[in-house]
């Protein structure tokens, strides 16, 4: 997998190759840039690739508990015993999703939140960051 990271919140042509990064270097880059878009240069970036990346980062496991949106765990081979990937929201498309903070219901939120898009919305579907 040949992943490239692009800064999301700033105008930049700079890209970063993930292949040789240690988890600490990746997290330092994320801390500095605040948001990154990851792209696989070889092939589509699958949910399995996403799960593998999350596990390679060796971050503290943070179980998803609570929340108002209906969600489903998406099992990934990289983490067969822990739920690390979930659907974002399974509400009907005609129901608006109000602006909110991810995992705001917990006393100690995780340091990082990752989003993965498998199938882009045909209309709308934006996630403000």
C-alpha positions as CSV (number, residue, x, y, z in Angstrom):
1,X,0.0,0.0,0.0
2,X,1.5,3.3,-1.1
3,X,-0.3,6.0,1.0
4,X,0.1,9.7,0.5
5,X,-1.1,12.3,3.1
6,X,-2.2,15.7,1.9
7,X,-2.9,18.7,4.3
8,X,-6.7,19.3,4.4
9,X,-7.0,22.7,6.3
10,X,-4.4,24.7,4.3
11,X,-3.6,25.3,0.7
12,X,-0.5,23.3,-0.1
13,X,0.9,21.1,-2.8
14,X,3.0,19.3,-0.3
15,X,2.4,15.6,0.1
16,X,3.8,13.1,2.6
17,X,4.6,9.5,1.9
18,X,3.3,7.3,4.7
19,X,5.1,4.2,3.8
20,X,8.3,4.9,5.7
21,X,6.7,6.8,8.6
22,X,6.8,5.5,12.1
23,X,3.5,5.8,14.1
24,X,5.1,8.7,16.1
25,X,6.2,10.6,13.0
26,X,2.7,10.2,11.5
27,X,1.0,11.4,14.7
28,X,3.5,14.4,14.9
29,X,2.5,15.2,11.3
30,X,-1.2,15.0,12.2
31,X,-0.6,17.1,15.3
32,X,1.1,19.8,13.2
33,X,-1.3,19.7,10.2
34,X,-4.5,19.1,12.3
35,X,-6.2,17.2,9.4
36,X,-4.9,15.0,6.6
37,X,-6.5,13.3,3.6
38,X,-5.0,9.9,3.0
39,X,-4.9,8.4,-0.5
40,X,-3.7,5.1,-1.8
41,X,-1.6,5.6,-4.9
42,X,-1.7,1.9,-5.9
43,X,-5.4,1.0,-5.7
44,X,-8.5,2.0,-3.9
45,X,-8.1,2.5,-0.1
46,X,-10.3,-0.2,1.3
47,X,-11.9,-0.4,4.8
48,X,-9.4,-3.3,5.5
49,X,-6.5,-0.9,4.5
50,X,-8.0,1.7,6.8
51,X,-8.3,-0.8,9.7
52,X,-4.7,-1.9,9.1
53,X,-3.4,1.7,9.2
54,X,-5.3,2.3,12.5
55,X,-3.7,-0.7,14.1
56,X,-0.2,0.1,12.8
57,X,-0.4,3.5,14.5
58,X,-0.6,1.7,17.8
59,X,-2.9,4.2,19.3
60,X,-4.7,3.6,22.6
61,X,-7.9,1.6,21.9
62,X,-10.9,3.6,22.6
63,X,-14.3,1.8,22.6
64,X,-17.3,3.6,21.0
65,X,-19.9,3.8,23.7
66,X,-23.0,6.0,23.6
67,X,-23.8,8.5,21.0
68,X,-27.2,9.4,19.5
69,X,-26.6,8.2,15.9
70,X,-27.4,4.6,14.9
71,X,-24.1,2.9,14.0
72,X,-22.8,-0.5,13.1
73,X,-19.4,-2.0,13.7
74,X,-17.6,-2.9,10.5
75,X,-15.3,-5.9,11.3
76,X,-11.8,-5.6,10.0
77,X,-9.1,-8.4,9.9
78,X,-6.5,-6.1,11.5
79,X,-8.5,-6.0,14.7
80,X,-10.7,-9.1,15.0
81,X,-11.3,-8.7,18.7
82,X,-11.9,-5.0,19.0
83,X,-14.5,-2.7,17.2
84,X,-12.4,0.0,15.6
85,X,-14.4,1.0,12.5
86,X,-18.1,2.0,12.6
87,X,-20.6,3.4,10.1
88,X,-20.9,7.1,10.6
89,X,-24.7,7.5,10.7
90,X,-27.4,5.2,9.6
91,X,-30.2,7.7,9.8
92,X,-32.4,8.1,6.7
93,X,-30.9,10.5,4.2
94,X,-33.9,12.9,4.5
95,X,-33.1,13.5,8.2
96,X,-30.7,16.4,8.7
97,X,-27.7,15.8,10.9
98,X,-27.1,18.9,13.1
99,X,-23.6,20.2,13.6
100,X,-21.9,18.4,16.5
101,X,-18.6,17.3,18.0
102,X,-17.6,13.7,17.6
103,X,-17.8,11.7,20.9
104,X,-18.7,14.8,22.9
105,X,-20.7,12.6,25.3
106,X,-17.5,11.3,27.1
107,X,-15.5,12.8,29.8
108,X,-12.1,12.0,28.2
109,X,-12.3,12.0,24.4
110,X,-9.7,10.3,22.2
111,X,-6.7,12.3,21.0
112,X,-7.5,11.4,17.3
113,X,-10.6,10.8,15.3
114,X,-10.4,9.2,11.9
115,X,-13.0,9.2,9.1
116,X,-13.1,6.8,6.2
117,X,-15.3,7.1,3.1
118,X,-16.0,4.0,1.1
119,X,-18.8,5.3,-1.2
120,X,-19.1,9.1,-1.6
121,X,-22.6,10.6,-1.4
122,X,-24.1,11.4,-4.8
123,X,-25.4,14.7,-3.4
124,X,-24.3,16.5,-0.2
125,X,-22.6,14.3,2.3
126,X,-20.1,16.9,3.4
127,X,-18.4,16.5,6.9
128,X,-17.2,19.8,8.2
129,X,-14.0,19.5,10.1
